[in-house]
């Protein structure tokens, strides 16, 4: 019998992310969209790191390697790829926000503009 903890799901729901924020949990919220998308709409506290720049800028995330990282994009496609890449690089707790900022705007915070 193994005592290993089962791997964290690769996706996190908007309601689970809101619960983490409301509980004051420490984690990195990473926005992997482009700067113009970030300017149009953002989730408070998110750090912008466009998907294409992630491999060359991964060193900026080093202090979060052992902690929780939640990545989001517009609908969840890019963030899923970034979360998978981060896991390959040793960020075992990297997760993608299911539905992205669009789902967040519809279900959690309607003040976040949809585009």
C-alpha positions in Angstrom: 0.0 0.0 0.0 1.4 3.4 -1.0 1.2 6.5 1.1 1.8 8.7 -1.9 -0.6 11.6 -2.3 -2.6 11.3 -5.5 -1.5 14.0 -8.1 -3.4 17.3 -8.0 -5.9 17.6 -10.9 -4.5 19.6 -13.8 -7.5 21.9 -13.8 -9.1 23.9 -11.0 -12.6 25.3 -11.1 -13.5 29.0 -10.8 -15.3 28.3 -7.5 -12.3 26.4 -6.1 -10.0 29.3 -7.1 -12.4 31.8 -5.4 -12.3 29.6 -2.3 -8.4 29.8 -2.3 -8.5 33.5 -2.7 -11.2 34.0 0.0 -9.2 31.8 2.4 -6.1 33.9 1.9 -4.1 30.9 0.7 -0.6 31.7 -0.6 -0.2 30.8 -4.3 0.9 32.3 -7.5 -1.9 33.3 -9.9 -0.3 33.5 -13.4 -2.0 35.1 -16.4 -0.5 33.6 -19.6 -2.5 35.8 -22.0 -1.0 38.7 -24.1 -0.4 42.2 -22.6 -3.4 43.7 -24.5 -5.7 41.0 -23.1 -4.4 41.6 -19.6 -5.1 45.3 -20.0 -8.7 44.6 -21.2 -9.6 42.3 -18.3 -7.7 40.8 -15.4 -8.1 38.9 -12.1 -6.8 40.9 -9.2 -3.4 39.7 -8.1 -2.5 37.9 -11.3 1.1 38.1 -12.6 1.3 38.5 -16.4 3.6 36.0 -18.1 2.6 35.4 -21.7 2.6 31.8 -22.8 5.3 32.3 -25.5 7.6 33.8 -22.9 7.2 31.1 -20.2 10.2 28.9 -21.2 12.7 31.8 -21.3 11.3 33.4 -18.1 10.7 30.3 -16.0 13.5 31.4 -13.6 11.1 34.2 -12.4 8.9 31.5 -11.0 11.6 29.5 -9.2 10.4 30.7 -5.7 7.0 29.1 -6.4 8.3 25.6 -7.5 7.2 23.9 -4.3 4.0 25.8 -4.0 0.6 26.2 -5.7 0.5 27.9 -9.1 -2.8 28.6 -10.8 -2.5 29.6 -14.5 -5.3 31.3 -16.4 -6.0 32.5 -19.9 -9.1 33.5 -21.9 -10.9 30.2 -22.1 -8.5 27.6 -20.6 -6.6 26.3 -23.6 -3.3 28.2 -23.3 -3.3 27.9 -19.5 -3.7 24.1 -19.7 -0.6 23.9 -21.9 1.3 26.2 -19.6 0.3 24.2 -16.5 1.4 21.0 -18.2 4.7 22.6 -19.2 5.3 23.8 -15.6 4.5 20.3 -14.3 7.2 18.9 -16.6 9.6 21.5 -15.2 8.9 20.3 -11.6 6.1 22.6 -10.6 4.0 19.7 -9.4 1.1 21.9 -8.0 0.6 23.8 -11.3 -3.1 24.0 -12.3 -5.1 25.6 -15.1 -8.2 27.6 -14.4 -11.0 25.7 -16.2 -12.9 28.0 -18.5 -10.4 30.8 -18.0 -11.1 34.4 -17.2 -14.3 34.3 -19.4 -15.8 31.6 -17.0 -14.5 33.7 -14.0 -16.4 36.7 -15.3 -19.6 34.8 -15.9 -19.7 32.8 -12.6 -17.6 34.7 -10.0 -16.9 38.3 -10.8 -19.1 40.0 -13.4 -17.1 43.2 -12.9 -14.3 41.5 -14.9 -15.1 42.5 -18.5 -15.8 39.8 -21.1 -14.1 40.1 -24.5 
